[in-house]
Amino acid sequence: MTSRVVFQTELETLNQEVSQMATLARESVEKAVQCIVDHEPELRIEVERFDKEIYRLEQVIEKRCLDLIALHAPVAGDLRTISTCLKIITDLDRIGRYASDIVEGYEDLASANGLARQVNISHMAELVVVMVEDAVKAFIERDPEAARELYERDDEVDCLYDTKFRAVLTYMMEDPRKITGGIHLILIARYLERIADHSCNIGERVVYMVTAERMNPKDRKKDHKLHDACDVPKGPARDSYSSHDLEEK
C-alpha cells in the first residue's frame, strides 16, 4: 500500500471520528434539555457518559491529526482539512461540556415551582441542536454555503436568549422563591446560546477548509436585519425581544 493510499485511508478515518464525536455532542445537548424540560433526572448519567466519551474521542482525533502531519507532511487542502479537524474537536468538546453544565442545575430548577415550564426553552434548544447537526453536515459534505448560513440562524438564537433572560428576570422579581432556579435557567439559556456560537465556529472553519478564505463574521453584521428585529422598547416584557450586542462574540 502506497504512502498516499495510507494517507487517504487515515483521512477517511479522521472524518468518521469527527462525525462520531459530533453525533455524541448533538445527542448530549438533546438529552440535557430533555432532562431539564421533561424532568427526567436519570438522563444526567447518560449526559455525563457522553461527555467522557467526547473527551476520549478528542484525544484520539488530536493524536491522529498530529501523526498525519508528522508522518505525511500534508500541504494545501489536506493540511487545511487536518488543521480544521483540530479546531473543530475543540468546539465539539466545549459543546459536550455545556451539555454537562446544563444538567448540573437540575435539582435547583426542579424545585423552582414549575419555572422551566413557564419559560419554555424547548424551541431554543431545538434550533441549537439542528445548528450543531448542520455544522457537522457542512464539514462532512464540504459545503461552505451551508456553513455560512449558520450565522443567520445564530441571530435567532441570540434573540431567543434575550427573550428568555427577560422572562426569567420577571418571574424572579415576582416570586423570590424562584431566584435560585431562575439563575440556573438563565445559565442554561446562556449555555445554549454559546453552543450555537460554537456551531458557527465550526462553520467558519469549514469555509476556510474548502475555500482557503477566512470569514470575517463582523462584516455580515453591517446588514443585520434579524438583529434590528430584536429591538424593543425598554422595560420588562415576557414575550418581547431586546437588542443584543453581538460584537462581544
C-alpha positions in Angstrom: 0.0 0.0 0.0 1.5 3.3 -1.1 2.0 6.2 1.3 -0.7 8.2 -0.5 -3.2 5.4 -0.1 -2.4 5.1 3.6 -2.8 8.9 3.9 -6.2 8.9 2.2 -7.4 6.0 4.4 -6.3 7.9 7.5 -8.2 11.0 6.3 -11.3 9.0 5.9 -11.0 7.5 9.4 -10.4 11.1 10.7 -13.7 12.2 9.0 -15.6 9.3 10.6 -14.2 10.0 14.0 -15.1 13.7 13.9 -18.6 12.8 12.7 -18.9 10.3 15.6 -17.8 12.9 18.1 -20.2 15.4 16.6 -23.1 13.0 16.9 -22.3 12.4 20.6 -22.2 16.2 21.1 -25.6 16.7 19.5 -27.2 13.8 21.4 -25.7 15.1 24.6 -27.4 18.5 24.2 -30.7 16.8 23.3 -30.5 14.6 26.4 -29.5 17.5 28.7 -32.5 19.6 27.6 -34.8 16.6 27.8 -33.6 16.1 31.4 -34.5 19.7 32.3 -37.7 20.2 30.4 -39.3 16.7 31.0 -37.9 16.2 34.5 -36.0 13.0 33.7 -33.1 13.1 36.2 -31.8 9.7 35.1 -30.6 11.3 31.9 -27.9 13.1 33.8 -25.9 9.9 34.0 -26.2 9.5 30.2 -25.1 13.1 29.6 -22.0 12.6 31.8 -21.2 9.3 29.9 -21.4 11.2 26.6 -19.1 13.9 28.0 -16.5 11.4 28.9 -16.7 9.7 25.5 -16.5 13.0 23.7 -13.3 13.9 25.7 -11.8 10.5 24.8 -12.5 11.0 21.1 -10.9 14.4 21.3 -7.7 12.8 22.5 -7.8 10.1 19.8 -8.5 12.6 17.0 -5.9 15.1 18.1 -3.2 12.3 18.1 -4.3 11.1 14.7 -4.1 14.7 13.3 -0.6 15.2 14.7 0.5 11.8 13.4 -0.7 12.7 9.9 1.2 16.0 10.0 4.4 14.4 11.3 4.4 11.3 9.0 2.9 12.6 5.8 3.8 16.4 5.8 0.5 17.4 4.1 0.1 20.6 2.2 -2.6 22.8 0.8 -6.1 21.4 1.1 -5.0 18.3 3.0 -3.3 20.4 5.6 -6.3 22.7 5.9 -8.5 19.7 6.5 -6.3 18.3 9.3 -6.0 21.7 10.9 -9.7 22.2 10.7 -10.3 18.9 12.4 -8.0 20.0 15.2 -10.1 23.2 15.7 -13.5 21.5 15.3 -12.9 18.9 18.0 -12.2 21.8 20.5 -15.6 23.2 19.7 -17.3 19.8 19.9 -15.7 19.2 23.3 -17.0 22.5 24.6 -20.5 21.6 23.3 -20.3 18.4 25.3 -19.1 20.3 28.4 -22.0 22.8 28.1 -24.5 19.9 27.9 -23.0 18.6 31.2 -23.3 22.0 32.7 -27.0 22.2 31.8 -27.9 19.1 33.8 -25.9 20.2 36.8 -28.7 22.7 37.6 -31.4 20.1 37.6 -32.1 20.0 41.3 -32.4 23.7 41.8 -34.5 24.1 38.7 -36.8 21.2 39.6 -37.6 22.9 42.9 -38.4 26.3 41.3 -42.2 25.9 41.2 -42.5 25.0 37.5 -40.3 27.7 36.2 -38.9 25.5 33.4 -42.5 25.1 32.1 -43.3 28.7 32.4 -40.2 29.8 30.4 -40.0 27.0 27.8 -36.6 26.7 26.3 -37.5 23.7 24.1 -37.7 25.8 20.8 -34.4 27.4 21.5 -32.8 24.0 22.2 -34.2 22.6 19.0 -32.7 25.4 17.0 -29.3 24.9 18.6 -29.3 21.1 18.2 -30.1 21.5 14.5 -27.3 24.1 14.2 -24.8 21.6 15.6 -26.1 18.9 13.2 -25.9 21.1 10.2 -22.5 22.5 11.1 -21.1 19.0 11.1 -23.0 18.1 7.9 -21.4 21.1 6.2 -18.0 19.7 7.3 -18.7 16.2 6.1 -20.1 17.4 2.7 -17.5 20.2 2.4 -20.3 22.7 1.9 -19.2 26.3 2.6 -22.6 27.9 1.7 -24.4 25.8 4.3 -21.7 26.8 6.7 -22.2 30.5 6.1 -25.9 30.2 6.7 -25.3 29.2 10.3 -24.7 32.8 11.2 -28.2 33.9 10.3 -29.7 31.2 12.5 -27.4 32.2 15.3 -29.1 35.6 15.2 -32.4 34.0 16.0 -30.9 32.1 18.9 -29.4 35.3 20.3 -32.9 36.9 20.2 -34.4 34.0 22.0 -31.7 34.2 24.6 -32.7 37.8 25.2 -36.3 36.8 25.4 -35.7 34.1 28.0 -33.5 36.3 30.1 -36.2 39.0 30.3 -38.9 36.4 31.1 -36.9 34.7 33.8 -36.0 38.0 35.4 -39.6 39.0 35.5 -40.6 35.7 37.3 -37.7 36.1 39.8 -38.9 39.6 40.7 -42.5 38.4 41.2 -41.5 35.4 43.3 -38.2 35.4 45.2 -38.6 31.6 45.7 -37.7 31.3 42.0 -34.4 33.2 42.2 -32.1 30.2 42.6 -33.9 28.2 39.8 -34.1 31.3 37.7 -30.4 31.8 37.9 -29.8 28.3 36.7 -32.4 28.7 33.9 -30.6 31.9 32.7 -27.3 30.0 32.7 -28.9 27.1 30.7 -30.2 29.6 28.1 -26.7 31.1 28.0 -25.1 27.7 27.5 -27.4 27.0 24.6 -26.5 30.4 23.1 -22.8 29.5 23.4 -23.4 26.1 21.8 -24.9 28.0 18.8 -21.7 30.1 18.7 -19.5 27.0 18.7 -21.6 25.7 15.7 -20.8 29.0 13.9 -17.1 28.5 14.7 -17.3 25.1 13.1 -19.0 26.6 10.0 -16.3 29.3 9.8 -13.6 26.7 9.8 -15.4 24.7 7.1 -15.4 27.8 4.9 -11.6 28.1 5.4 -11.0 24.4 4.8 -12.9 24.4 1.5 -12.2 27.8 0.0 -8.9 28.8 1.8 -10.6 32.1 2.6 -11.0 33.5 6.1 -14.5 34.6 7.1 -15.0 37.9 9.0 -18.2 37.5 10.9 -18.3 41.2 11.7 -18.7 42.1 8.0 -22.1 40.4 7.8 -23.4 42.3 10.9 -23.3 45.5 9.0 -26.5 44.5 7.3 -28.2 42.8 10.3 -31.9 42.6 9.7 -32.7 40.0 12.4 -30.7 42.0 14.9 -32.8 45.0 14.2 -36.0 42.9 14.6 -34.9 42.2 18.2 -35.0 45.9 19.2 -37.9 46.6 21.6 -38.9 49.4 23.9 -37.2 49.4 27.2 -38.8 47.7 30.2 -39.5 44.2 31.2 -41.8 42.1 29.0 -42.1 38.3 29.0 -42.7 37.8 25.3 -40.7 40.5 23.6 -37.2 40.7 22.1 -34.4 43.0 23.2 -31.4 44.2 21.3 -28.2 42.2 21.9 -24.7 43.4 21.2 -23.3 40.6 19.0 -19.9 42.4 18.8 -19.0 40.8 22.2 -18.5 37.5 20.3 
